[in-house]
Every structure is written in C-alpha cells, then in structure tokens.
Amino acid sequence: MDPISTYTTPRPHPSHPRIPAPAGGYLHASPASYETPGTREVPATPGLPGTLGALTAGQLHRLCTVTGLGPDDADDYARTLLRALGPVADRPLDLPPATPTFLSDDHTPVEYSLSFTPGASPALRVLLEPGCGAGSLARSGRAGLDAVQEMARRWNFSTAALDEVQDLFLPPEPHGPLALWCALELRPGGVPKVKVYLNPAARGADLAAETVREALDRLGHRRAFTALPDGDRHLFFALDLGDWDEPRLKVYLAHQGLTADEAGALNRTEPGPDPEEIGTFFRLATGTGSGRLDRRPGQSCHAFTESATGRPSGFTLYIPVRDYVRDDAEALERAVTVLDHYGMDSAPLLTAVPALTARRPEDGTGLVAYLGLAHQQGRPPRVTVYLSAEAYAVRPPAGATAAVQPAPAP
C-alpha cells in the first residue's frame, strides 16, 4: 500500500527484468468450473493455470476458508477479483509484471489483509489495482473507474462521492505512482464493502495538499483539513462506497523518521486513544524502544464521518514492519505479540501464511508488509495485518546477499 515516493529501500527497476516462474509451476485447487465475463469456461479456483489470476484467486479462495467464509462466497469473491483485475489476470507468471505497480514490492497488483477485533473472526480484505497493465496512468485510472462503476451497478451502491471529486484525482494527464486502487472487505453473502483509494498528487506533488483540501470541502468537510497533523506527504485520499454504517472519508499521511512519542501525538480524535497506547503499539510492532522509522516511513490515517466538529472520528497508525525485521519469521512474531497484547486470536494469521505461500517465513521478508492499529470512536481497537501475494518475487532476508528469488507456490 505504498506509492513510490514513500520508498527509501531499493525497488525493482521499472524495465522489469524477466522473473522466472518457480520450479514446478504454481499449484492451485480446482473446484467446480464457472463462466468468467466473456464466453470461456475456466476452472473455478479461478484463472487460467499458471497466470496471475490463478495464483491470486487461489490465494483468496483459501483465505476465505481461513476466515470462515463459505465455499459459495469464496467462489464469488474469486470471480470478483478476476473481473476487477481484467486482462492482466490472464498474464502468465513466467512473464514479468505487466507494468510497475507500487501496491507491493514485487509489483503484484493485489494485497490481502486480516483485520482483527477481540472475540471475533478476522475480516478479510483484498486491495487491488484494477487498471494495472492498462498502459498509462490515465488509462489505468479510466479502467479503475470502470471497474468501480461496474461494482456499483452489480451491488447497487452510489458512486456520488467519487463522482464529486473525480476531476481532482483523475485528471487527463495524471502524475504520480497510482491512479485508483480498490479495496473489498469480504462478508458472507457475496456482497463486499468497497473502498476506493486515490492519489492526492495526481495534479502534481506541489498541489497534493490543495487537492485534499478541495476534496474535503466538496464533500462537506470544510473544517477537516485543518484538523490533520503535519506529515511529510499526503499519500492517499480514500472513500467508503456501498453498504457502510458510517461511510468514511480518509486522509493518509507519510511520516519519515517517526518515533514512538511522535506517533502518539498524531491522533486528532476526541476522545481518542491514549498517546502511550499508540507508543506501545509502535514499540511492539517495530521491536524498538526509542528508535526512528528511518527506512520506509510510517503512515497515519484520519477518518472523517461527520462534518459538524471538523474533527476525525478515527485514527490508524501503520508500521511498515517488513523494513524493520530480518525476515518474515520475525515479522510474524511481532504480529503475534501485538495481537496477544490486544487479546486477539493469532491462530487465523498463522493459518493464513501457508494459504498464501509454500515458502518458510525465515526464507524471505515482505510477506507481512504492514501492521496497523485502528481506533474508531464507539468501537473496540482493531489490529490489521497486511499480507503480500508475492506473485513475482520474494525479497531475501535483511542482510542476505542472494538476489531476489522467484516466489514459491502454495
């Protein structure tokens, strides 16, 4: 969930040197068949074998099982993923990524997350870039918008909020590392909650703050911009679409060099979490006492649900754990420690790992990408663990000298 401007660690070059498929190819279950948009029949743990769609839809299908969603829902959501990815879903994995996408380190246009609350099964979410492979940022934005509008017709929700700010974030000649991302929070019944992520720097990095301010004003939150804390960059502007009890507008900020004490001071909700609690989460997630996030920056999210006070009703802190561990074994230990601290069951997380990959956690880093702590007024704290698909490559453990390795199949 990072635009390129947030990276301080090396990234694959945009020319995409060829990445070979793992030995033996990718393995997927294949329940019944179904018809995808178009006319062909394909296996229903879906996607053509050996393609991006087959890998990611298979991962999603298995994660649905981990989180307690039934087989019909798993089939429906796997179909939805393929439909949203579009033609890039059929791209063979022995080819490099179609275009750079900064949604993930290896340019896979899909990321998963498990959102935990005490005493409940985790909610499963999938974040994707619907226009990946469209050929340009402008075409990517149009393809993403088409995908969201198709979802709105299928699930009968309004895109009025997105329509109101479309010109700000999807200009004819957009700038930046992304145009539109879409997240689905998967629920029983096959109808997800929908979120759209837009790029504040679409009209230029120097206009990002102005773009956020104008978007908040247009959507009725005229006092919200001044409630935001300082940050190094405006990363995302996000909208809840569809069936939400309280739809949110969310503003994401990057914070380079963040410390635990500084993290505790970022919240603007009233009442909100104690700064010491935020600091404790920071220390548990980073494994540091007084250190700074001097590699990839931390992120904060400020969610607005009402306009009367001008203050946010929600605050989330994100720690890019993958850049502050040796390997994913250590990242999982951090995640389990955080979940235990909040009285949340870590078993689904540990079950989710083999649902995504056959590799050992100690053989790479980046499978666990972020840890997030969310506080929304009137609700219990929520811990979210962000998981990478690793369709194209696995980052070696920190300090390892080996080249980036192909991703093994689950």
C-alpha positions as CSV (number, residue, x, y, z in Angstrom):
1,M,0.0,0.0,0.0
2,D,2.8,2.4,-0.9
3,P,3.3,4.9,-3.7
4,I,6.8,5.0,-5.0
5,S,7.6,8.3,-3.2
6,T,7.4,6.6,0.2
7,Y,10.2,4.1,-0.6
8,T,13.7,4.6,0.7
9,T,14.8,1.0,0.1
10,P,15.8,-0.3,-3.4
11,R,13.0,-1.3,-5.7
12,P,12.9,-3.4,-8.9
13,H,13.8,-1.3,-11.9
14,P,10.7,-0.3,-14.0
15,S,12.1,-2.1,-17.0
16,H,11.2,-5.4,-15.2
17,P,14.0,-7.9,-16.0
18,R,12.4,-11.3,-16.6
19,I,11.5,-13.2,-13.4
20,P,11.3,-17.0,-13.9
21,A,8.4,-19.0,-12.6
22,P,9.1,-21.3,-9.7
23,A,10.3,-24.8,-10.5
24,G,7.3,-27.0,-11.0
25,G,5.0,-24.0,-11.6
26,Y,2.1,-22.8,-9.4
27,L,-0.3,-25.3,-7.8
28,H,-3.9,-24.4,-7.3
29,A,-7.0,-26.2,-6.1
30,S,-9.7,-26.6,-8.8
31,P,-13.3,-26.9,-7.5
32,A,-16.2,-26.7,-10.0
33,S,-16.0,-24.5,-13.1
34,Y,-17.7,-21.2,-13.8
35,E,-18.0,-18.7,-16.6
36,T,-16.0,-15.5,-16.3
37,P,-17.0,-12.3,-18.1
38,G,-16.7,-13.3,-21.7
39,T,-17.5,-16.7,-23.1
40,R,-14.9,-19.1,-22.0
41,E,-15.2,-21.7,-19.2
42,V,-12.3,-21.7,-16.7
43,P,-11.6,-23.7,-13.6
44,A,-13.2,-22.1,-10.6
45,T,-10.3,-21.8,-8.3
46,P,-10.2,-19.4,-10.9
47,G,-8.0,-18.1,-13.7
48,L,-6.1,-19.9,-16.4
49,P,-3.4,-22.2,-14.9
50,G,0.0,-20.5,-14.4
51,T,-1.4,-17.0,-14.5
52,L,-1.6,-14.0,-12.1
53,G,-5.4,-14.7,-11.8
54,A,-4.9,-18.3,-11.0
55,L,-2.4,-17.5,-8.2
56,T,-4.2,-14.6,-6.6
57,A,-7.7,-16.1,-6.9
58,G,-6.4,-19.3,-5.4
59,Q,-4.9,-17.4,-2.5
60,L,-8.1,-15.5,-1.9
61,H,-10.1,-18.7,-2.1
62,R,-8.0,-20.3,0.6
63,L,-8.0,-17.1,2.8
64,C,-11.8,-17.1,2.6
65,T,-11.7,-20.6,4.2
66,V,-9.3,-19.4,6.9
67,T,-11.6,-16.5,7.9
68,G,-14.8,-18.6,7.9
69,L,-16.4,-17.6,4.6
70,G,-18.2,-20.4,2.9
71,P,-17.3,-22.0,-0.4
72,D,-20.0,-20.1,-2.4
73,D,-18.7,-16.8,-1.1
74,A,-15.1,-17.9,-1.8
75,D,-16.1,-18.7,-5.4
76,D,-18.0,-15.4,-5.8
77,Y,-15.1,-13.3,-4.4
78,A,-12.5,-15.1,-6.5
79,R,-14.6,-14.3,-9.6
80,T,-14.9,-10.7,-8.5
81,L,-11.1,-10.5,-8.1
82,L,-10.6,-11.8,-11.7
83,R,-13.2,-9.5,-13.1
84,A,-11.7,-6.5,-11.4
85,L,-8.1,-7.3,-12.5
86,G,-9.3,-7.5,-16.1
87,P,-6.9,-8.8,-18.9
88,V,-3.8,-8.8,-16.6
89,A,-5.4,-11.7,-14.7
90,D,-4.6,-13.9,-17.7
91,R,-1.0,-12.9,-17.9
92,P,1.4,-15.9,-17.4
93,L,3.6,-15.7,-14.3
94,D,6.7,-16.6,-16.3
95,L,6.4,-13.1,-17.8
96,P,7.4,-10.0,-15.8
97,P,4.7,-7.8,-14.3
98,A,2.7,-6.0,-17.0
99,T,3.5,-2.6,-15.6
100,P,5.0,-1.3,-12.4
101,T,2.6,-1.1,-9.5
102,F,3.6,0.3,-6.2
103,L,0.9,-1.6,-4.3
104,S,3.5,-4.2,-3.5
105,D,7.3,-4.6,-3.5
106,D,7.3,-7.1,-6.4
107,H,4.7,-5.3,-8.5
108,T,1.9,-7.7,-7.8
109,P,-1.3,-5.6,-8.1
110,V,-3.0,-7.5,-5.2
111,E,-2.6,-7.3,-1.4
112,Y,-4.5,-9.1,1.4
113,S,-5.2,-8.1,4.9
114,L,-6.7,-9.6,8.0
115,S,-8.5,-7.2,10.4
116,F,-8.7,-8.5,14.0
117,T,-11.0,-7.4,16.8
118,P,-11.4,-9.2,20.2
119,G,-13.6,-12.2,20.3
120,A,-14.4,-12.4,16.6
121,S,-13.0,-14.0,13.4
122,P,-10.9,-11.6,11.4
123,A,-12.3,-9.7,8.5
124,L,-10.7,-10.5,5.2
125,R,-9.9,-7.7,2.8
126,V,-8.3,-7.5,-0.6
127,L,-6.7,-4.4,-2.1
128,L,-6.1,-4.3,-5.9
129,E,-5.2,-2.0,-8.8
130,P,-8.0,-2.6,-11.3
131,G,-6.2,-0.7,-14.1
132,C,-2.8,-2.4,-13.7
133,G,-1.5,-3.2,-17.2
134,A,-3.6,-0.6,-18.9
135,G,-0.5,1.0,-20.4
136,S,-0.6,4.5,-18.9
137,L,-1.6,6.2,-15.7
138,A,-4.5,7.9,-17.4
139,R,-5.8,4.6,-18.9
140,S,-5.2,2.9,-15.6
141,G,-7.5,5.5,-13.9
142,R,-10.2,5.0,-16.5
143,A,-10.0,1.2,-16.2
144,G,-10.2,1.5,-12.4
145,L,-13.2,3.9,-12.6
146,D,-14.9,1.5,-15.0
147,A,-14.3,-1.4,-12.5
148,V,-15.8,0.6,-9.6
149,Q,-18.8,1.6,-11.6
150,E,-19.4,-2.0,-12.7
151,M,-19.3,-3.0,-9.0
152,A,-21.8,-0.2,-8.2
153,R,-24.2,-1.5,-10.8
154,R,-23.8,-5.1,-9.6
155,W,-24.2,-4.3,-5.9
156,N,-26.5,-1.3,-6.2
157,F,-24.5,1.4,-4.5
158,S,-23.9,5.0,-5.2
159,T,-20.6,6.5,-6.5
160,A,-21.8,10.1,-5.9
161,A,-18.9,10.9,-3.6
162,L,-16.4,9.6,-6.1
163,D,-18.1,11.4,-9.0
164,E,-17.9,14.7,-7.0
165,V,-14.1,14.6,-6.8
166,Q,-13.2,12.6,-9.9
167,D,-11.7,15.6,-11.8
168,L,-9.3,16.3,-8.9
169,F,-7.8,12.8,-8.7
170,L,-8.3,11.5,-12.3
171,P,-7.2,14.4,-14.5
172,P,-6.4,14.0,-18.2
173,E,-2.7,13.8,-17.6
174,P,-2.2,12.4,-14.1
175,H,1.1,12.4,-12.1
176,G,2.4,10.0,-9.5
177,P,2.7,6.3,-8.9
178,L,-1.0,5.3,-8.9
179,A,-4.4,6.4,-10.3
180,L,-7.0,4.4,-8.4
181,W,-6.9,1.4,-6.1
182,C,-9.9,-0.5,-4.8
183,A,-10.3,-2.5,-1.6
184,L,-13.0,-5.0,-0.9
185,E,-14.0,-6.0,2.7
186,L,-15.4,-9.5,2.2
187,R,-18.6,-10.5,4.0
188,P,-20.9,-13.5,4.0
189,G,-23.4,-13.3,1.2
190,G,-21.0,-12.3,-1.6
191,V,-21.5,-8.5,-1.4
192,P,-18.4,-6.8,0.0
193,K,-17.9,-3.3,1.4
194,V,-16.0,-1.2,-1.1
195,K,-13.3,1.4,-0.6
196,V,-11.5,3.5,-3.3
197,Y,-8.0,4.9,-2.9
198,L,-7.0,8.0,-4.9
199,N,-3.7,9.9,-5.4
200,P,-3.5,13.4,-3.9
201,A,-0.5,14.1,-6.1
202,A,-2.4,13.3,-9.3
203,R,-2.2,17.0,-10.4
204,G,1.4,17.3,-9.2
205,A,3.1,16.8,-5.8
206,D,3.1,20.5,-5.2
207,L,-0.8,20.5,-5.4
208,A,-1.4,17.4,-3.2
209,A,-2.4,19.4,-0.1
210,E,-4.6,21.7,-2.1
211,T,-6.2,18.7,-3.8
212,V,-7.0,17.1,-0.4
213,R,-8.4,20.4,1.0
214,E,-10.6,20.9,-2.1
215,A,-11.9,17.3,-2.0
216,L,-12.8,17.6,1.7
217,D,-14.6,20.9,1.0
218,R,-16.6,19.5,-1.9
219,L,-17.7,16.5,0.2
220,G,-19.0,18.8,3.1
221,H,-16.0,18.5,5.4
222,R,-14.8,22.1,5.2
223,R,-13.1,22.2,8.6
224,A,-11.4,18.8,8.3
225,F,-8.2,19.8,6.6
226,T,-7.0,22.0,9.5
227,A,-7.6,19.1,11.9
228,L,-4.9,17.0,10.2
229,P,-1.5,16.6,11.8
230,D,1.7,17.6,10.0
231,G,3.1,14.9,7.6
232,D,5.8,14.6,5.0
233,R,3.4,13.7,2.2
234,H,-0.3,13.3,1.5
235,L,-0.4,9.6,0.4
236,F,-4.0,8.7,-0.3
237,F,-7.5,10.1,-0.2
238,A,-10.0,7.3,0.4
239,L,-13.7,6.9,0.2
240,D,-16.0,4.2,1.6
241,L,-18.6,3.2,-1.0
242,G,-21.5,0.9,-0.6
243,D,-23.1,-0.6,2.5
244,W,-21.3,1.1,5.4
245,D,-23.0,2.1,8.7
246,E,-20.9,5.3,8.7
247,P,-19.1,5.9,5.4
248,R,-15.7,7.5,5.9
249,L,-13.5,9.9,4.1
250,K,-9.9,9.1,4.9
251,V,-6.7,11.0,4.5
252,Y,-3.4,9.2,4.7
253,L,-0.1,10.9,5.6
254,A,3.5,9.7,5.5
255,H,5.8,10.3,8.5
256,Q,9.5,9.8,7.8
257,G,11.8,9.3,10.8
258,L,8.8,8.7,13.1
259,T,9.4,7.8,16.8
260,A,7.0,6.2,19.3
261,D,6.4,9.5,21.1
262,E,5.7,11.3,17.8
263,A,3.4,8.6,16.8
264,G,1.4,9.0,20.0
265,A,0.9,12.7,19.1
266,L,-0.6,12.1,15.7
267,N,-4.1,11.3,16.8
268,R,-6.7,14.1,16.4
269,T,-9.9,12.2,17.6
270,E,-11.6,13.4,20.8
271,P,-11.9,11.3,22.8
272,G,-9.2,9.1,21.3
273,P,-6.6,6.6,22.3
274,D,-4.0,7.4,24.9
275,P,-0.7,8.5,23.4
276,E,1.1,5.9,25.5
277,E,-1.1,3.2,23.9
278,I,0.0,4.3,20.4
279,G,3.6,4.4,21.6
280,T,3.3,0.9,23.0
281,F,1.9,-0.4,19.7
282,F,4.8,1.4,17.8
283,R,7.4,-0.3,20.1
284,L,5.8,-3.8,19.8
285,A,5.5,-3.5,16.0
286,T,9.0,-2.1,15.4
287,G,10.8,-4.0,18.1
288,T,12.5,-0.8,19.2
289,G,12.3,1.3,22.3
290,S,13.3,4.8,21.2
291,G,14.3,4.2,17.5
292,R,13.0,6.1,14.4
293,L,11.5,4.7,11.2
294,D,14.5,5.7,9.2
295,R,13.8,3.4,6.2
296,R,10.3,3.2,4.9
297,P,8.1,5.8,6.7
298,G,5.2,5.2,9.0
299,Q,1.7,6.2,7.9
300,S,-1.3,7.7,9.7
301,C,-4.9,7.6,8.6
302,H,-7.5,10.1,9.7
303,A,-11.1,9.1,9.1
304,F,-14.0,11.6,8.9
305,T,-17.6,10.6,9.4
306,E,-19.3,13.9,10.4
307,S,-18.7,17.5,9.5
308,A,-20.1,19.4,12.4
309,T,-17.0,19.4,14.6
310,G,-14.4,19.2,11.8
311,R,-12.5,16.5,13.8
312,P,-11.8,13.0,12.6
313,S,-13.7,10.1,14.3
314,G,-11.0,7.5,13.5
315,F,-7.2,7.2,13.7
316,T,-4.9,4.5,12.4
317,L,-1.2,4.1,12.6
318,Y,0.6,1.8,10.1
319,I,4.1,0.4,10.7
320,P,5.9,-1.0,7.6
321,V,7.2,-4.0,9.6
322,R,8.9,-5.6,6.6
323,D,11.6,-3.0,6.6
324,Y,12.4,-3.4,10.3
325,V,12.9,-7.1,10.6
326,R,15.4,-9.7,9.4
327,D,12.7,-12.0,7.9
328,D,9.0,-12.9,8.0
329,A,9.5,-15.2,10.9
330,E,10.4,-12.2,13.0
331,A,7.6,-10.2,11.4
332,L,5.1,-12.9,12.4
333,E,6.5,-12.9,15.9
334,R,5.8,-9.1,16.1
335,A,2.3,-9.5,14.7
336,V,1.5,-12.3,17.2
337,T,2.9,-10.1,20.1
338,V,0.6,-7.2,19.0
339,L,-2.4,-9.5,18.7
340,D,-1.7,-11.1,22.1
341,H,-1.4,-7.6,23.6
342,Y,-4.9,-6.7,22.5
343,G,-6.4,-10.1,23.4
344,M,-6.9,-11.2,19.8
345,D,-6.6,-14.7,18.5
346,S,-3.4,-15.0,16.3
347,A,-4.3,-18.6,15.0
348,P,-6.0,-17.3,11.8
349,L,-2.9,-15.3,10.9
350,L,-0.6,-18.3,11.3
351,T,-3.1,-20.4,9.3
352,A,-3.2,-17.7,6.6
353,V,0.6,-17.9,5.9
354,P,0.5,-21.4,4.3
355,A,-2.6,-20.4,2.4
356,L,-0.5,-17.8,0.6
357,T,2.8,-19.5,0.1
358,A,4.8,-22.7,0.5
359,R,8.0,-20.9,1.5
360,R,9.3,-20.8,5.0
361,P,8.9,-17.4,6.8
362,E,12.6,-17.3,7.5
363,D,13.4,-17.6,3.8
364,G,12.3,-14.1,2.9
365,T,10.9,-10.8,4.0
366,G,7.8,-8.8,2.9
367,L,5.1,-11.4,3.2
368,V,4.0,-9.5,6.3
369,A,4.1,-6.0,4.9
370,Y,2.4,-3.7,7.5
371,L,0.9,-3.8,10.9
372,G,-1.9,-1.3,11.6
373,L,-3.7,-0.2,14.8
374,A,-7.1,1.5,14.2
375,H,-9.2,3.3,16.7
376,Q,-12.7,4.3,15.6
377,Q,-15.0,6.1,18.1
378,G,-17.6,3.8,19.6
379,R,-15.7,0.6,18.5
380,P,-13.0,-1.6,20.0
381,P,-9.4,-1.2,18.8
382,R,-8.7,-3.1,15.6
383,V,-5.3,-4.6,14.5
384,T,-4.8,-5.3,10.8
385,V,-2.0,-7.4,9.3
386,Y,-1.2,-6.8,5.7
387,L,-0.1,-9.8,3.6
388,S,1.7,-9.8,0.2
389,A,0.7,-12.1,-2.7
390,E,4.4,-12.4,-3.8
391,A,3.3,-13.4,-7.3
392,Y,6.6,-12.4,-8.9
393,A,9.4,-12.4,-6.4
394,V,10.4,-12.7,-2.7
395,R,12.7,-10.2,-1.0
396,P,15.6,-12.0,0.7
397,P,16.0,-11.7,4.4
398,A,17.7,-8.5,5.5
399,G,21.4,-8.7,5.2
400,A,21.3,-11.7,2.8
401,T,23.3,-11.3,-0.3
402,A,21.3,-13.5,-2.6
403,A,19.3,-12.0,-5.4
404,V,15.5,-11.6,-5.2
405,Q,14.1,-15.1,-5.6
406,P,11.1,-16.3,-7.5
407,A,8.0,-16.8,-5.3
408,P,7.2,-20.5,-4.4
409,A,3.7,-21.7,-5.0
410,P,1.4,-22.5,-2.1
